């Protein structure tokens, strides 16, 4: 388990959650927008509640280890939140798929006829 300090407030969550948040914040730095993410946090009474954190390239997180649950129990109680994609993603298509997925690439850009 990890104790994260976010905006001056300490909170305890799972190791995988903390790792994913740190990884996400370090990769958001190149993107100007911020995102809101719901994170499972251990409350003082032992329950787990979702806290909404706003993450951006300016977010500062301090993370330290704390004793707690086994890795399996952590995974059950503290699922890793779904983090929105950062920036765009590009990949190459095999030539045989280009015509199916992007037929406009073979069109004449100067042809103004309706399609």
C-alpha positions as CSV (number, residue, x, y, z in Angstrom):
1,X,0.0,0.0,0.0
2,X,1.1,3.6,-0.5
3,X,0.4,6.9,1.1
4,X,0.0,9.6,-1.5
5,X,0.2,13.3,-0.6
6,X,-1.9,15.2,-3.1
7,X,-2.5,18.9,-2.7
8,X,-1.1,18.7,0.9
9,X,-3.6,15.9,1.9
10,X,-2.3,12.4,2.6
11,X,-4.4,9.5,1.4
12,X,-3.8,5.7,1.4
13,X,-4.4,3.6,-1.7
14,X,-3.1,0.5,-3.4
15,X,0.4,0.2,-4.8
16,X,-0.8,-0.3,-8.4
17,X,-3.1,2.7,-8.1
18,X,-0.2,4.9,-6.9
19,X,2.1,3.7,-9.6
20,X,-0.5,4.3,-12.3
21,X,-1.1,7.9,-11.0
22,X,2.6,8.7,-10.9
23,X,3.1,7.2,-14.4
24,X,0.1,9.2,-15.7
25,X,1.2,12.5,-14.2
26,X,4.7,12.2,-15.6
27,X,3.2,11.6,-19.1
28,X,0.6,14.4,-18.9
29,X,3.2,17.1,-18.6
30,X,3.4,17.5,-22.4
31,X,-0.4,18.0,-22.6
32,X,-2.0,21.2,-21.5
33,X,-5.3,19.8,-20.3
34,X,-6.2,18.4,-16.9
35,X,-8.4,15.3,-16.2
36,X,-10.5,14.3,-13.2
37,X,-9.9,10.7,-12.0
38,X,-11.7,8.7,-9.3
39,X,-9.3,7.0,-7.1
40,X,-10.1,4.4,-4.3
41,X,-8.8,5.7,-1.0
42,X,-8.8,4.0,2.5
43,X,-10.8,6.1,5.0
44,X,-9.8,6.2,8.7
45,X,-12.8,4.0,9.5
46,X,-11.5,1.2,7.2
47,X,-13.9,1.7,4.3
48,X,-12.7,2.5,0.8
49,X,-14.2,5.5,-0.8
50,X,-13.7,7.1,-4.3
51,X,-11.9,10.4,-4.2
52,X,-11.8,12.6,-7.3
53,X,-8.3,13.9,-8.1
54,X,-7.6,16.5,-10.8
55,X,-4.4,15.5,-12.6
56,X,-2.3,17.6,-14.9
57,X,1.3,18.2,-15.8
58,X,1.5,20.5,-12.7
59,X,0.2,17.9,-10.3
60,X,2.7,17.0,-7.5
61,X,2.4,13.7,-5.8
62,X,4.6,12.4,-2.9
63,X,4.4,8.7,-2.5
64,X,5.7,6.5,0.4
65,X,5.2,2.8,1.4
66,X,2.9,1.9,4.2
67,X,2.2,-1.5,5.7
68,X,-1.1,-3.0,5.0
69,X,-2.8,-5.6,2.8
70,X,-1.4,-8.4,0.7
71,X,-1.0,-7.6,-3.0
72,X,-4.1,-9.7,-3.8
73,X,-6.2,-7.9,-1.2
74,X,-4.9,-4.6,-2.5
75,X,-6.0,-5.4,-6.0
76,X,-9.5,-6.3,-4.8
77,X,-10.0,-3.3,-2.6
78,X,-8.1,-0.7,-4.7
79,X,-8.8,-1.3,-8.4
80,X,-6.6,0.8,-10.7
81,X,-8.8,3.7,-12.1
82,X,-9.4,4.0,-15.8
83,X,-7.2,6.9,-16.9
84,X,-8.1,8.8,-20.1
85,X,-5.7,8.6,-23.0
86,X,-3.0,11.3,-23.2
87,X,-2.5,12.9,-26.6
88,X,-3.1,11.1,-29.8
89,X,-2.0,7.7,-30.9
90,X,-0.8,6.8,-34.4
91,X,0.0,3.5,-35.9
92,X,0.7,2.2,-39.3
93,X,-2.0,0.2,-41.2
94,X,-1.1,-2.7,-43.5
95,X,-1.6,-1.7,-47.1
96,X,-4.5,-4.1,-47.6
97,X,-6.4,-2.4,-44.7
98,X,-5.9,1.2,-45.9
99,X,-8.5,1.1,-48.6
100,X,-11.1,-0.4,-46.2
101,X,-10.3,1.9,-43.2
102,X,-9.3,5.1,-45.0
103,X,-10.6,5.0,-48.6
104,X,-10.4,8.8,-48.8
105,X,-6.5,8.6,-48.9
106,X,-6.7,7.6,-52.6
107,X,-9.2,10.3,-53.5
108,X,-8.1,13.3,-55.5
109,X,-8.2,16.3,-53.1
110,X,-9.1,18.7,-55.9
111,X,-12.1,16.6,-57.0
112,X,-15.1,18.5,-55.5
113,X,-17.8,16.1,-56.7
114,X,-20.1,14.9,-53.9
115,X,-19.2,11.5,-52.5
